[in-house]
Amino acid sequence: MRRGEGDPAIAVVVGVLCVASAMVVVGGAEGGELTTQLLNGFSATHAAGATAAFEPVLYASNGVFAFGFLRVGSASLDLAVVHLPSSFPLWRATPARLGDWSRPATLTFDSSLVLTDQDDGVLWQTLNTIGDTVVLLNSSNLVVRRYAKPLPAWQSFDDPSDTLVLDQNFTASSPPLISNNRRFAFRLGKTYMALHMEFYGGRTTPMYWQHTSLEAQPQNATEPPVYGRLDVRGFFGLYLEGGGQKVDVLSFDTFVQYLTGVFRRMTLDDDGNLRAYYWTDGAKDWISDYKAIAGQCELPTSCGAYGLCVPGNAQCQCLDNSTGTSPPCNAEETADLCAANGQQLDFDVVWRKRVSVAYKEELPSETNRTAEECEAACAGNCSCWGAVYNGASGYCYFIDFPVETLVYEADDRKVGYFKVRKLPSPKRTRMSPGVTAATAVLSLVLVGLAAAGARSGYRLWERRRRKRAGMEQELVPGPYKDLKTMASSNNSFKQGMNQ
């Protein structure tokens, strides 16, 4: 087990908020008042540029969780449910456009929750929701309720961000967990769960890890799909929808320890690994007791784009051997190599021996190929960024997404072919005829001025030279006898002074 890496400390204090009175408060643990329910007509305004990183507007009755304005990074604003003892955001609204922390933002509740910016632009809202109250349950679930209906009109458990918590159902129809850096996703299929990379804004989502339910029957078309749920006893269970029959269990390190009084979460971290953590009363940090991918070199981007990870010490190199230092070896790609006319954009090529892909079982492949045939099949396809060939088995694996971290293997029969986007050479801008003529005239004027300046400078230098020559003529030394006469005169002068 290892300590979890928490976010930067969030100072959980009540910021300077303009809050309307449409709320219900209860006594806090130390006599303070905690807002535990929001009513229709509620409104709260974020204090622009607040020093506190979290401004709560609603608390769970146990005082462990709060909902409010969260600073993301150094300057962005979002809504979040935060685990107060650790300052970790368990849920975020994650709108397509984050707010600006340095500017006011307003959260209102009038049948639905709405977050607007200073210009009244809607940043986020609960869609198709008609509710009477908003509460934050002791499970960390944010709920919009109707008085006359037992089921929530909306709940945050149905719309996770990057984290699942205890007793939160995760289904094939649920939105995927998306890492904070937006590069990875965790999805559930009918009988499996998988981790994906996200390229081109989610248009390309290659899989790099998959776990299939042991007891589910994918060939049975009438069998319902599975759903997942985190259990306080220390496992993530997969169950059949409808009946709740358990079909698989991912056991954590603490599964057999029967820990009590713990709070658990499962988070898709920014390195692409899915990890489970738990928190105990009085703890100072989250403790991880499960990770889907064990080795550092098995993570898809551990050494960055066009990086090579050496197992054992997880040392990073670059595929082209241009440097043995850490990444970045190449910029991350944001578009494919296909031009608008269907042709392929220009690219350079890197060949490398002793290379493989940690997740090659998830890649499209062909067999009974030679190394040359494997390379040619990728070279002519604009959606293919690389190919890895295993000379021992004859398998050719195609990388149909931007090249990320590869793995070093001490086998000369494993070779790789990789495309690198060729950057366009800078083009010189041609001037119009009018601009060209004006430039020529300006050049002639400048040349004329330079010539006139040089002539004036020469005349001044000549006058000074002649004047200096006249002064030197007066001091030209005479013959030796004149010097002697001058010396005698000087001596006589001195003698006259002595007398």
VEXLUM-67868 format. One record per residue (C-alpha): residue number from 1; residue in three letters; x, y, z. Coordinates in steps of 0.05 Angstrom, whole numbers. Layout:
% residues N
NUM;Ala;X;Y;Z;
...
This chain:
% residues 499
1;Met;0;0;0;
2;Arg;23;71;-11;
3;Arg;1;140;7;
4;Gly;-45;174;-42;
5;Glu;-24;238;-75;
6;Gly;-73;291;-53;
7;Asp;-90;356;-87;
8;Pro;-58;420;-60;
9;Ala;-86;437;7;
10;Ile;-154;470;3;
11;Ala;-167;520;58;
12;Val;-238;502;76;
13;Val;-265;567;103;
14;Val;-328;604;88;
15;Gly;-308;658;37;
16;Val;-340;725;30;
17;Leu;-404;702;-2;
18;Cys;-468;740;-16;
19;Val;-518;686;4;
20;Ala;-594;693;1;
21;Ser;-636;668;59;
22;Ala;-668;609;22;
23;Met;-630;557;62;
24;Val;-637;514;124;
25;Val;-583;514;177;
26;Val;-568;468;235;
27;Gly;-520;471;293;
28;Gly;-449;451;277;
29;Ala;-405;404;317;
30;Glu;-375;463;355;
31;Gly;-437;506;359;
32;Gly;-429;538;291;
33;Glu;-485;538;240;
34;Leu;-480;493;178;
35;Thr;-525;502;118;
36;Thr;-554;433;104;
37;Gln;-610;449;55;
38;Leu;-621;498;-2;
39;Leu;-691;521;-21;
40;Asn;-720;552;-83;
41;Gly;-696;624;-89;
42;Phe;-627;609;-62;
43;Ser;-569;649;-90;
44;Ala;-495;654;-73;
45;Thr;-441;695;-106;
46;His;-368;675;-108;
47;Ala;-321;728;-80;
48;Ala;-277;747;-139;
49;Gly;-204;730;-126;
50;Ala;-218;699;-58;
51;Thr;-156;673;-22;
52;Ala;-191;610;2;
53;Ala;-189;555;-50;
54;Phe;-258;528;-31;
55;Glu;-321;568;-13;
56;Pro;-374;521;15;
57;Val;-448;538;10;
58;Leu;-478;471;32;
59;Tyr;-457;417;82;
60;Ala;-474;345;95;
61;Ser;-505;336;164;
62;Asn;-444;297;188;
63;Gly;-399;357;171;
64;Val;-351;313;131;
65;Phe;-372;337;61;
66;Ala;-388;405;32;
67;Phe;-411;433;-35;
68;Gly;-388;499;-62;
69;Phe;-342;540;-106;
70;Leu;-274;507;-119;
71;Arg;-212;539;-148;
72;Val;-182;494;-202;
73;Gly;-109;506;-216;
74;Ser;-88;577;-205;
75;Ala;-144;616;-237;
76;Ser;-205;573;-257;
77;Leu;-271;562;-221;
78;Asp;-316;501;-215;
79;Leu;-369;472;-169;
80;Ala;-348;413;-126;
81;Val;-366;366;-70;
82;Val;-305;364;-24;
83;His;-283;314;29;
84;Leu;-266;366;82;
85;Pro;-215;326;124;
86;Ser;-171;315;63;
87;Ser;-193;374;19;
88;Phe;-202;324;-38;
89;Pro;-258;340;-90;
90;Leu;-299;276;-96;
91;Trp;-344;306;-150;
92;Arg;-338;365;-197;
93;Ala;-388;396;-245;
94;Thr;-332;401;-298;
95;Pro;-368;447;-348;
96;Ala;-341;453;-418;
97;Arg;-320;524;-400;
98;Leu;-293;535;-330;
99;Gly;-306;600;-294;
100;Asp;-254;653;-277;
101;Trp;-234;653;-203;
102;Ser;-215;727;-207;
103;Arg;-286;746;-229;
104;Pro;-353;739;-193;
105;Ala;-396;678;-207;
106;Thr;-466;663;-182;
107;Leu;-499;598;-161;
108;Thr;-575;598;-159;
109;Phe;-628;547;-144;
110;Asp;-697;557;-173;
111;Ser;-722;487;-191;
112;Ser;-652;472;-217;
113;Leu;-581;489;-199;
114;Val;-549;541;-246;
115;Leu;-479;570;-246;
116;Thr;-470;635;-284;
117;Asp;-412;682;-295;
118;Gln;-409;757;-289;
119;Asp;-439;766;-358;
120;Asp;-498;721;-341;
121;Gly;-471;666;-386;
122;Val;-490;597;-362;
123;Leu;-429;556;-344;
124;Trp;-466;495;-317;
125;Gln;-535;472;-297;
126;Thr;-575;411;-278;
127;Leu;-614;398;-342;
128;Asn;-688;378;-344;
129;Thr;-694;384;-269;
130;Ile;-753;408;-227;
131;Gly;-737;407;-153;
132;Asp;-757;437;-87;
133;Thr;-694;428;-45;
134;Val;-620;412;-51;
135;Val;-586;369;1;
136;Leu;-517;338;9;
137;Leu;-523;268;37;
138;Asn;-474;237;85;
139;Ser;-451;192;28;
140;Ser;-427;255;-9;
141;Asn;-484;249;-59;
142;Leu;-511;318;-80;
143;Val;-586;311;-90;
144;Val;-642;355;-119;
145;Arg;-708;332;-90;
146;Arg;-783;339;-100;
147;Tyr;-825;339;-37;
148;Ala;-877;292;-66;
149;Lys;-829;243;-98;
150;Pro;-782;194;-64;
151;Leu;-732;189;-121;
152;Pro;-683;246;-134;
153;Ala;-698;293;-191;
154;Trp;-622;297;-201;
155;Gln;-562;269;-164;
156;Ser;-487;275;-172;
157;Phe;-479;199;-165;
158;Asp;-509;194;-235;
159;Asp;-458;242;-264;
160;Pro;-389;225;-237;
161;Ser;-326;264;-254;
162;Asp;-262;225;-239;
163;Thr;-282;189;-175;
164;Leu;-331;136;-149;
165;Val;-348;130;-76;
166;Leu;-381;78;-31;
167;Asp;-448;51;-55;
168;Gln;-447;92;-119;
169;Asn;-471;50;-178;
170;Phe;-430;55;-242;
171;Thr;-465;28;-304;
172;Ala;-453;22;-378;
173;Ser;-499;81;-388;
174;Ser;-463;124;-337;
175;Pro;-417;179;-362;
176;Pro;-345;154;-360;
177;Leu;-297;174;-307;
178;Ile;-251;226;-339;
179;Ser;-184;243;-308;
180;Asn;-173;315;-287;
181;Asn;-124;326;-344;
182;Arg;-178;300;-393;
183;Arg;-130;248;-423;
184;Phe;-159;183;-396;
185;Ala;-228;151;-386;
186;Phe;-256;92;-348;
187;Arg;-317;60;-380;
188;Leu;-361;0;-368;
189;Gly;-384;-47;-423;
190;Lys;-436;-101;-421;
191;Thr;-390;-152;-388;
192;Tyr;-325;-114;-377;
193;Met;-293;-50;-353;
194;Ala;-236;-15;-389;
195;Leu;-188;44;-388;
196;His;-181;87;-451;
197;Met;-137;143;-476;
198;Glu;-173;205;-502;
199;Phe;-148;236;-567;
200;Tyr;-176;291;-612;
201;Gly;-228;312;-560;
202;Gly;-253;241;-549;
203;Arg;-261;223;-622;
204;Thr;-208;169;-616;
205;Thr;-208;128;-552;
206;Pro;-159;69;-555;
207;Met;-163;19;-499;
208;Tyr;-101;3;-457;
209;Trp;-130;-39;-400;
210;Gln;-190;-86;-395;
211;His;-221;-131;-342;
212;Thr;-276;-179;-363;
213;Ser;-325;-206;-312;
214;Leu;-308;-278;-294;
215;Glu;-379;-304;-289;
216;Ala;-415;-260;-339;
217;Gln;-435;-293;-405;
218;Pro;-423;-244;-463;
219;Gln;-449;-296;-513;
220;Asn;-516;-296;-478;
221;Ala;-555;-241;-513;
222;Thr;-611;-241;-460;
223;Glu;-565;-233;-401;
224;Pro;-569;-162;-372;
225;Pro;-507;-118;-371;
226;Val;-463;-111;-309;
227;Tyr;-455;-51;-264;
228;Gly;-401;-36;-213;
229;Arg;-403;-13;-141;
230;Leu;-349;3;-89;
231;Asp;-359;-36;-25;
232;Val;-337;-14;45;
233;Arg;-308;-83;57;
234;Gly;-252;-69;8;
235;Phe;-271;-90;-63;
236;Phe;-303;-66;-127;
237;Gly;-359;-113;-146;
238;Leu;-391;-126;-213;
239;Tyr;-465;-145;-211;
240;Leu;-519;-162;-261;
241;Glu;-569;-106;-270;
242;Gly;-638;-123;-246;
243;Gly;-625;-181;-199;
244;Gly;-561;-157;-167;
245;Gln;-525;-223;-177;
246;Lys;-451;-214;-163;
247;Val;-409;-238;-223;
248;Asp;-339;-213;-205;
249;Val;-299;-179;-151;
250;Leu;-235;-137;-153;
251;Ser;-205;-147;-85;
252;Phe;-164;-93;-52;
253;Asp;-104;-103;-5;
254;Thr;-148;-91;56;
255;Phe;-204;-139;34;
256;Val;-186;-191;86;
257;Gln;-173;-140;141;
258;Tyr;-246;-121;152;
259;Leu;-231;-49;166;
260;Thr;-288;-10;200;
261;Gly;-302;64;200;
262;Val;-267;77;134;
263;Phe;-288;118;75;
264;Arg;-267;92;6;
265;Arg;-260;122;-63;
266;Met;-237;97;-131;
267;Thr;-204;150;-175;
268;Leu;-177;153;-246;
269;Asp;-112;190;-234;
270;Asp;-76;236;-283;
271;Asp;-24;182;-300;
272;Gly;-80;138;-328;
273;Asn;-82;88;-271;
274;Leu;-146;69;-234;
275;Arg;-132;67;-160;
276;Ala;-173;54;-97;
277;Tyr;-160;94;-33;
278;Tyr;-188;93;37;
279;Trp;-190;145;94;
280;Thr;-194;130;168;
281;Asp;-214;177;225;
282;Gly;-155;219;246;
283;Ala;-115;203;183;
284;Lys;-70;254;149;
285;Asp;-72;226;79;
286;Trp;-108;176;34;
287;Ile;-78;107;31;
288;Ser;-80;68;-35;
289;Asp;-96;-6;-31;
290;Tyr;-110;-22;-104;
291;Lys;-84;-3;-173;
292;Ala;-106;-32;-239;
293;Ile;-37;-27;-272;
294;Ala;21;-51;-230;
295;Gly;84;-30;-269;
296;Gln;104;41;-286;
297;Cys;124;21;-357;
298;Glu;55;-9;-368;
299;Leu;23;59;-362;
300;Pro;9;88;-431;
301;Thr;43;156;-422;
302;Ser;95;145;-368;
303;Cys;151;172;-412;
304;Gly;109;218;-455;
305;Ala;101;219;-531;
306;Tyr;154;179;-569;
307;Gly;184;158;-503;
308;Leu;215;90;-487;
309;Cys;208;61;-417;
310;Val;261;12;-393;
311;Pro;230;-38;-343;
312;Gly;262;-49;-277;
313;Asn;281;22;-259;
314;Ala;228;53;-305;
315;Gln;281;96;-338;
316;Cys;256;139;-395;
317;Gln;292;148;-461;
318;Cys;271;174;-530;
319;Leu;254;129;-588;
320;Asp;301;165;-637;
321;Asn;361;161;-589;
322;Ser;368;236;-595;
323;Thr;373;241;-519;
324;Gly;376;195;-460;
325;Thr;343;245;-414;
326;Ser;272;249;-388;
327;Pro;212;269;-431;
328;Pro;185;306;-468;
329;Cys;216;272;-529;
330;Asn;163;302;-575;
331;Ala;102;347;-570;
332;Glu;35;315;-558;
333;Glu;-7;309;-621;
334;Thr;-76;340;-627;
335;Ala;-95;319;-698;
336;Asp;-84;259;-744;
337;Leu;-42;256;-808;
338;Cys;-101;256;-855;
339;Ala;-108;318;-899;
340;Ala;-175;347;-920;
341;Asn;-168;317;-990;
342;Gly;-157;248;-962;
343;Gln;-83;249;-974;
344;Gln;-31;238;-920;
345;Leu;8;296;-890;
346;Asp;84;296;-893;
347;Phe;120;258;-839;
348;Asp;188;233;-818;
349;Val;202;162;-797;
350;Val;236;132;-736;
351;Trp;257;59;-736;
352;Arg;274;24;-671;
353;Lys;295;-46;-651;
354;Arg;280;-79;-584;
355;Val;213;-44;-575;
356;Ser;143;-66;-558;
357;Val;76;-40;-532;
358;Ala;53;-57;-461;
359;Tyr;-20;-63;-483;
360;Lys;-10;-95;-551;
361;Glu;-67;-144;-537;
362;Glu;-115;-85;-542;
363;Leu;-87;-62;-610;
364;Pro;-111;-82;-680;
365;Ser;-64;-134;-708;
366;Glu;-49;-179;-767;
367;Thr;-9;-243;-770;
368;Asn;35;-279;-821;
369;Arg;68;-214;-839;
370;Thr;140;-196;-853;
371;Ala;172;-134;-823;
372;Glu;169;-100;-891;
373;Glu;96;-117;-901;
374;Cys;80;-92;-831;
375;Glu;114;-26;-845;
376;Ala;82;-17;-913;
377;Ala;12;-29;-885;
378;Cys;21;29;-836;
379;Ala;59;75;-883;
380;Gly;2;81;-932;
381;Asn;-52;92;-879;
382;Cys;-59;164;-855;
383;Ser;-95;142;-791;
384;Cys;-36;97;-772;
385;Trp;19;128;-731;
386;Gly;63;67;-721;
387;Ala;70;-8;-724;
388;Val;107;-58;-679;
389;Tyr;129;-124;-709;
390;Asn;146;-188;-671;
391;Gly;192;-230;-715;
392;Ala;183;-291;-670;
393;Ser;107;-295;-679;
394;Gly;97;-257;-744;
395;Tyr;47;-211;-711;
396;Cys;41;-138;-733;
397;Tyr;8;-90;-684;
398;Phe;-18;-24;-710;
399;Ile;-19;41;-670;
400;Asp;-77;80;-699;
401;Phe;-69;139;-652;
402;Pro;-11;187;-635;
403;Val;50;149;-610;
404;Glu;58;149;-535;
405;Thr;104;110;-489;
406;Leu;134;45;-516;
407;Val;169;-9;-475;
408;Tyr;241;-34;-484;
409;Glu;249;-109;-493;
410;Ala;317;-142;-503;
411;Asp;297;-179;-567;
412;Asp;324;-157;-635;
413;Arg;265;-191;-669;
414;Lys;218;-138;-641;
415;Val;222;-76;-685;
416;Gly;181;-13;-691;
417;Tyr;163;36;-746;
418;Phe;137;104;-724;
419;Lys;114;166;-760;
420;Val;132;236;-735;
421;Arg;94;295;-762;
422;Lys;139;339;-806;
423;Leu;133;411;-786;
424;Pro;120;458;-844;
425;Ser;179;502;-863;
426;Pro;167;576;-853;
427;Lys;146;610;-918;
428;Arg;172;678;-940;
429;Thr;116;728;-951;
430;Arg;118;761;-1020;
431;Met;108;836;-1021;
432;Ser;60;870;-1068;
433;Pro;88;912;-1126;
434;Gly;69;977;-1090;
435;Val;105;956;-1026;
436;Thr;165;933;-1066;
437;Ala;170;1001;-1102;
438;Ala;163;1040;-1037;
439;Thr;217;997;-1006;
440;Ala;264;1011;-1064;
441;Val;253;1086;-1060;
442;Leu;265;1085;-985;
443;Ser;329;1045;-996;
444;Leu;355;1098;-1046;
445;Val;339;1154;-998;
446;Leu;376;1119;-942;
447;Val;436;1107;-987;
448;Gly;437;1181;-1008;
449;Leu;434;1203;-935;
450;Ala;490;1156;-917;
451;Ala;534;1183;-974;
452;Ala;521;1256;-954;
453;Gly;538;1240;-883;
454;Ala;602;1206;-903;
455;Arg;623;1266;-946;
456;Ser;609;1316;-890;
457;Gly;647;1272;-841;
458;Tyr;707;1270;-888;
459;Arg;709;1346;-895;
460;Leu;707;1355;-820;
461;Trp;763;1303;-811;
462;Glu;805;1338;-864;
463;Arg;800;1407;-830;
464;Arg;819;1377;-763;
465;Arg;878;1341;-795;
466;Arg;906;1406;-826;
467;Lys;898;1445;-762;
468;Arg;934;1391;-723;
469;Ala;991;1392;-775;
470;Gly;1001;1467;-766;
471;Met;1007;1460;-691;
472;Glu;1058;1405;-698;
473;Gln;1100;1448;-747;
474;Glu;1113;1499;-691;
475;Leu;1143;1443;-647;
476;Val;1187;1410;-699;
477;Pro;1257;1398;-665;
478;Gly;1317;1435;-695;
479;Pro;1390;1412;-704;
480;Tyr;1430;1385;-647;
481;Lys;1467;1451;-637;
482;Asp;1402;1489;-626;
483;Leu;1384;1439;-572;
484;Lys;1451;1452;-541;
485;Thr;1441;1527;-544;
486;Met;1373;1519;-512;
487;Ala;1404;1477;-458;
488;Ser;1456;1531;-445;
489;Ser;1403;1584;-441;
490;Asn;1364;1542;-392;
491;Asn;1426;1532;-349;
492;Ser;1441;1606;-350;
493;Phe;1369;1619;-328;
494;Lys;1377;1572;-271;
495;Gln;1443;1604;-252;
496;Gly;1411;1673;-255;
497;Met;1358;1649;-207;
498;Asn;1411;1622;-160;
499;Gln;1448;1687;-159;
